[in-house]
């Protein structure tokens, strides 16, 4: 499977794809997903314009470096998220608000619009979201800007799905859970080595599904 992971420059330190135990999982989890990090956050307009040409080149090589001569992607999975601290919204500076909203909500949808033509009919476009973006689950205080950015992402993805309802592509918002990453912190209950294989299983299981779904790492619906 050819896939592209497009990520804001603030999100990851090590742009490596995870390899899963060949005997532990099936399908996608057997493979090291072909993964390439592209800087698509604020201040990277030139990279946005160059992305389609670069992706065509990326999609022609599998994870072993072998020539695939592919001209489409089966999966486009966009992951972009930053957090600038736990401030009540009235104390958030305007430039901080703008930075978080552009990175977490606007840039992922720009990426989808830029690259959607490379995804095959029947392929999947997915965006990493969070249950923090669920309005109905927002019953505890804290991290108001981050929550708002993820809710905005979900709403924009809903608009994207409505606009492209007839393109034959599966559309997913994925909540991976609270993980021990630079964003999630060292006290988070999950580690990516355990949670991301579950996410991969969900991506595989939902391939070909119609409409837009907001799912957690177990494939369960997350309330909007």
Buried (B, 14 or more C-beta within 10 A) or exposed (E): BBBBBBBBBBBBEEEEBBEBEEEEBEEBBBBEBBBBBBBBBBEBEEBBEEBEEEBBEBBBBBBEEEEEEBEBBBBBBBBBBBBBEEBEEEEBEEEBBEBBBBBBBBBBBBBBEBBBEBBBEEBBBBBBBBBBBBEEEBEEEEBBBBBBBBBBBBBBBBEBBEEBEEBEBBBBBBBBBBBBBEBBEEEBEBEBEEBBBBBBBBBBEBBEEEEBBBBBBEBEEBEB
